[in-house]
Structure formats: structure tokens, C-alpha cells
């Protein structure tokens, strides 16, 4: 007869590392409601536009613009399905201390920085592209521009990428934000002589001083510190959980119809953004296209934007003279809107929003104008200056992000003037 050895003390349960444990909230996150049925008509229309536009761009301008448009479509799908926000992430952190959105930013930034280091550090590019880091000068324009942009985000209800995917999903109020955005970016280009000589220092790119590995390592350490700080802030303030959106019940269906976890969205956006760098040689950007679209409209109405100093700058003249559907940022911007429309229709949530309150409409236009002007002054938006700058190891990206946090606080103070609410500690979700 076999006698079992006496049982010893139970093995201790290993606690998960602090970085992997869920950050506390005042209540559990509610369950997501089921997805509504597919919106067949919007899906058919948006899918037809996607196919026709891709076929035209590929035939008229070649494979490189065609691939950029496809990457834009993918960015739109990822942005919508994950509801990946910059505006809401900063608002939730400042208002109630919920850092979940900002921690998703760190995953996006860290993954993008890793890919940028590999691509730029090895000089790898497609279609003959020579990849280069995205870096801006350090000066008054960067500080004032990022501050204005952050205030505009909170009034307009979306950032640059958020504006595009919200418009694609049928959010009419954000269409007003986009109109103001284009107007502000065009106004800033027209009045370039007023601000082009603001005091500034040359860009600082870490890889120029400590190499690409050193730049990547410093960036990752800084991002980990942000994760730790936001977790400590969240533990102290115990905020409401993030809100939920309709979601499919199984992972297979969720991959196609949504909604995706923020982490999945961050990884998808990083891969697609790296694809833009590989194909074009430049980082994913958004707002230069808005200056181009507005200036093209001015030209169509009888103006002469080609005489503006902005469009005489190196690289800008070629952009204005060339076809819009061959411009890198225009292609990805259009792709984001169409891709988001496809994703929203698949998710059953595509809908036009009617009956916009007057104060909300004013805030949307004003916020868009501030973002357009701010993006030109700062040399980019939350994508071109913040994401691409930090991922490139540029000090300008970190300055942009820090000032944007301060601008978010200002924007939160202004939102109630336009009838816009802010998250409160006693809310069920933020």
C-alpha cells in the first residue's frame, strides 16, 4: 500500500507585478451592452467609397499613395473600434484622476518608439523612402501652440485623429470641429509672417547624442515612470471607471465588429503608424493636410495661396502644387474617415447626430479653430508633434505633451461656459 507523503504548507500565491494589476476605481466597470445590428446601407456606401477611392489613387498616382490610403483605412478602423482617444484620456486624468487612457498612450508611444528606432536606426524604407525622425524646434511657438491645441481639444470634443474618426462615424457636431480645424490651420498658414520669427532653439533629438538604442531606452524608462505616477494618482483619487461602448461577446466577432481593448488599439495604431514611416519616410501626421485643403478652397474661390509665405517654404510649395490625392497626410486623413465609417457601420453604431445645441456648436467651431492655429504654431498635433515627436526621441514631443496637460486643465475650466460637462468623482463612469 502506498502512503501519500504528508502535505506541507500551501505554496504562496504569487502576486502579479504592480504594473499588471488593475488600477483601482470607485466601482467596477459596467458590462458593455450588446452590439446593435450591422448598418447595411452605411456599410455598403462606405465600403464602395473605400474601394473606389483606393482603385482611383492606385491607378492615377501609383502604388505608394495607394498603400498610404490603405494604411489610413486601417488607422480609421483601429481608432474607431478601440475608441482610442487623446482628448478624453487627458480630461479623465485631470478631472478625476483616471489614468487608464494615458497609460494606453504610453503603450502606443513605447511600441511606436521601438519601431521607429528599428526603422530609422537601420535606414529601412520602402519605395525608396529614407526614414527620418520627426522633431520640432523648442520655443514660444511650441508652447503657445500646444496650449491652444489642448484648450481647443476640450472645447471641440476631439483631437486631430479623434476628429477624423468621429466625423467618419457620423458625429455631426464634430463635423463643425473639423470645419473650424481646417479654417484655423488655413488662417495660420495665411498669417505665417506674423509668427514665423517667434524665438526658438534648434530641435533636440536624443539619437544625435546617445544613439538610437540610448534614445529608445530613455524613452521607455520615461514612459514607465508615467505609468507608475498615473497609477499612484489613480490609487489616491479612486476615480470612476471608464465608460463602456457596445461590444461583441466573442473575440472573433469583436475583431471585426468591435469594441477593442485600448491596448489592442494602441498596438494596431503603432504598427500602422510605423507602416506610414516605412512607406513614406515620414511619420504619420494629420494637420498639414488641413492647411492644404483650406488653401485649395481659397484658390478655388479666386484667392492666391501660392503667394503666401507659408507655401513658399521648402517642401510646402511642392505640396500645394501637387494633387491632393498624392499628399501623404491627405491620403491617411481621408482613409481614417472612410475606415471609421466602415467600422462604425459594421458595429451598428453609425448614425448622424441632429439637433446640436447652439453653445455646443459654437464650442465645436471655436475648438477646431484653436486646434488648427495651435497645430501650425507647434509644428503638429497630438499625432505629428506628440506621438511622432516622443517616438522619435525628440524633446519637442515631451514639451508638447506636458503643455497639453496644462492646456487640458484650462479647457476643463472653459467647458461649462458652453454647456459641456466634465467628469466628477461621484459619476458612475468617466
N, C-alpha and C positions, 0 to 999 in steps of 0.2 A: 504494500500500500504506500502510495506517495503522499508525503506530508508536505503541505504548502508552507513555505517559509513564512514566519510571522511578518505581518505588514508593518512597514516602517511609517514614519510620519509622511503625510501627503506632501508631494512636491509643491513648492510655492508656485503660484500662478504668476507668470511673467507679465508685468505691466507693459503696455505699449509705450514706446518713446513719447515724450511730451508733445513733440511736433505732430504726431499722428493721431493723438486723441482729439475727439471733437471739442471745440471751444464751447464754453457754457453759454446758454441763452436762458432767458427768463421762463421760457416754456418750450416744450418740444415743437419741432417744425411740423405743421399740419400736413396731412396726406394730400397729394396732388389729386385734383379731380380728373376723371377720365377725359380723353380727347374727344371733341365733337367729330362728326363725320367729315371726311375729306370735302373741301370746297371744290367741286369738279370744274365749274366754269372758270374761276380764277386760276386753277391749276392748268387748265388747257391753254388759257391765254398766256400766262407767264411762261409755260414750257415752250409754247410756239415762239414767243419773243426770244427766249434764250437760244433756241435752235437757229432761228433766222438770223439773229444778230451775230452769233458765232460763225455761221456759214458766210455771212457777208464780210465780216472782218478778216476771216481766214482767206477768202478769195481776193479781196481788194487790197489787203495790206500784208498778207503773209502769215507764216506760222508763229513768229514771235508775238505779234499782237494777239493772234488767236489764242495762244496759250495763256497770255496775261488775262484775257477775258475769262477763260475757263477758271483760272485761279480766283478771279473776282467772284465768279458764281459760287465757287466753293466757300469763299470767305463769307458770302451772304448767307449760305445755308448754315455754316458753323455759328455765325453771330446770332442768327435768329433762334436756332434750336437750343443753344446754350443760354440765350438771353444775356450774352456777355456784355456787361455794362461797365463803363468807367464813371459816368455821372452818378449813377446810383451807388456805386461802391464807395466813392468819396463822401457822398451825402450820408450814407448809413454809418460810416466811421465817425464823422464829425458830429452828427446829430445824436446818436445813441451809443456809439462805441462798438458797433458790429463790424469787425474787420474781415469777415469772410470774403467779401468782394475784393478787398485789397490783397488778401493772401492769394486769391486766384490770379491777380495781376503779377504777383511775384513768380508764380509758376510759369505764366506766359513770358515774362521778362527773362527768367532764368533759362528756359528752354530756347527762346529766341537768341539769347546771348551765346549759348552753346553752339547753335547752328551758325550764327554769324562768325564766331571765332574759327570754326572749321572751314566755312566757305571763303571768308575774306583772308584768313590766315594762310590758306593754301592757294589762293587765287583761282578758285574753281568757278567757272561760269559757263552758261550755255549760250548758243547763238553768237559766240564771240564776245560775250559780255565780260567786262572787267569789274568784279565786285569791289565796292568801296564803302567804308563806314559812313554813317550819317552823323554829322557833327555841326553844331552851330556856334556862332560867336557868343561870348559871355558879356552881357551888357544891359543897358537900360531897356532896349527893345525886347530882350528875352524876358525880363522881369515884368515889365508892363504888359507885354503881350500875353504871357501865360496867366497873369492875374485877370485880365479882361476875359480871356477864354474861359477860365474856371467860373467866373460870375455868369457868363453867357450860358454855360452848360446848365447851371441850376435854373436859370430863367427859361431857357429854351427847352429843357426837359431831356436833352440828349447831347452826347459828344459828337465828334465828327463821324466815327463809324456807326454810333447809335442812331444818328440822324438818318443815315442811308438805309440801314436795315429796318428802321421804324417806318420810313416812307414806303419801302417795298412791301411791308406787311399791311399797308392800308391806313396807317395812322395819320389822319388828315391834319391834325394840329401840328405835327412835326413837319408836314409839307411847308407850313408857314415858316418854321425854323430854317428849313433848307433854303427857302427864298431869301430870308434875311441873311443867311450864311453866305450865299452867292453874292448878294448885294454888298455886304461888308468886305468880303475878300476883294471884290472889284473896286470898291471905293479906296481901299488901302493901296491897291496897285496903281490906281489913277493918281493918288496923292503921295506916291513914293518919295518925291523930292522933299516932302515935309519931315520924313522920319529916317531917311537913309543914312544920315550922318550922326545918329544918336551914338553916344560914347559906348565903346565895346572893345573887348580884348579878343585876341585870336582864339579859335576853338582849342580845347584841351582834350586830346584823345589818349586814353591810358596806354593803348598798344604802342604809341610812339615812344613811350618811356620805359615800359616794363614788358613789352612783347604781348602777343595775343594770349598766351597762357596766363601770364600775370594779370592781364586785364580781365580775363574771364574769372579767375579766382577771386579777385577783389569784388567783382560784381556779384558773384554768388554769395560771398560772405556778407556783403551789404544787404542782399535780399533776405538771407536767413535772419539777420538782425531785425529786419522789418517784420518778419513773421513772428518772431519772439515778442517784439514790442506790441504788436496788434493783439496777440493772444493775451498778454498781460492786461492791456487796456480793456479787452472784452471781458476778462475774468473779473475785473474790478467793477465794471459798469453793468454787467449782466443784462445785455440788451435783448429786445425781442428777436425771434428768429427771422430769417429771410422769408419773404413771401414765396408762394408756390404758383406754378402755372400748370395748365392741363398737361398730362403726360400719359404716354402709353404704358401698359402694365408689364410688358416683356422687353428685354434688352434688344431683341432682334427688331421688333416693331419700333422701339424708341430710337434706334439708329436712323430710321427713315423718317419717322413722323415726329420725333421729339417727345419730351424735352431732354436735353443732355445735361449731365452734371457740369458745373463750372470748370472742373478740372479737365474734362473731356474737351470742352470748348477751348480752353487755354492751349492744350496740346495741338488740337487741329489748327487753330489760328497760327501757332508758331510754325508748324510745318508749311502751311500755305504761304505765310509771310516770307519764310526762307525761300520758297519757290519763286516768289516775285524777285528776290535778290539774285537768285541763280539765273533767271531768265533775262532780267533787265540790267543787272549790275547795280541797281539802286534799291534802297529799302522801300517797303510798302509805305505809301503816303496817300493822302486824300485831298488836302485843301488847295493845292496848286491848281487842281482841275477846276475848282470853283472860280478862281480868278480868271481862268481861261474861258469858262462858259459865259461868265458875265461880260467879259471883254468881247467875245464873239457876238453877243447880243448887242452890245454898244455899236460894234462895227456894222451889224445888220441894220441898225436903226439910223445909220448915217454918220456915226462917230468915227474917230480915227485913233483907236487904241495903239496902233503901231507907232504912234508918235510919243506915247508915254515913256518916261524914262525906265519904268519897270520892265517894259517889253523890249527895251534896247540892251538889257543886261545879257551877259554871256549865257547861252542856253535858253533864255526866255524867248528871244526873237524867233528861234527855230520852232519853239513850241507853238507860238501864235501863228506862224506861217504854215505850219503843217496841219494835216487833217486831225480833227478831234478824236476820231476813232483809231488813230495811231498813237495817241498820247497815253503813256503808261498809267498815270493816275486816273485819267478819264475812263479807261477800259476797266480798271478794277472797281472804280466807283459805280459805273453802270452795272457791272457784274454783281456787285453786292446788292444793289436794289432788286435786280431781277432774281438773283438766287434767293434772297429773303422772301420774295413774293411766292416762289415755288415752295419754299419750306413752310411758309405760313398757310398756304393753301393745302399742302399735304397734312399739316397739323390741324386743319379745320378751323383755324383762328383768323384767317384773312377777312378783314371787314373794314369798310370805310366808316370813319368816325364823324358823325354830324353833330350840329348844334354846339359849336365851340363857344364857350363864354367869352365875352369881349375882352376882359382883362387877361384871360389865358392866351387869346390870340395876340394881344399886344406884347405879352411876355415872350411868346414864341418868336415873333419877328425881332424884337429887341435883343433877345438872347442870341439869335442867329447872327445879327449884325455884329454884336460884340465878339462872337467867336470868329467871324470872318476877319475882322480887323486884328484881333489878338493873334490869330494864326499867322498872319503876314508879319506882324511885328516880331513875333517869337521865332519865326522860321519854321513853323509847323504846328501841328495839333497834338492830340493825345496819341496819335499813331506816328506821324512823321517826326515829331520832336521828342515825345516822352518814350514811347516804346522803342522806336528805332534808335534814338539817342542813347538810352541806357544800354540797349543790346549791343551797340557799337562801342561801348566803353567811353562815351563822351560825357564830360562833366555837365554839358548843357542839358542833357536829358534829366539828370538828377535835380538840377536847379529848376527846370520846368515842373517836375513833379512836386517839389517842396513848395513852390509858389502856388501851384494849383490847389494844394491843400488849404493854404491861407485864403485863396480866392473862393474856395468852396464855402468857407465859414462866412464870408461876405455875402455870397449868393444866398445862403440859407436865411440870412437876416432880411434880404430883399424879397424873397419868395412870397411871404404873407401879403405884401403890398399888392400883389397881383392875384390874390386868392389861391395861391398854391400852398399846399400843406407840407410839413416836414415830419419825419418820423419822431415819435415820442416814446419815452421809456415804458409807458403803460400800454402801448399798442400790442395787438395780438401778433402782428408781423411788421417788419420794417421794409 
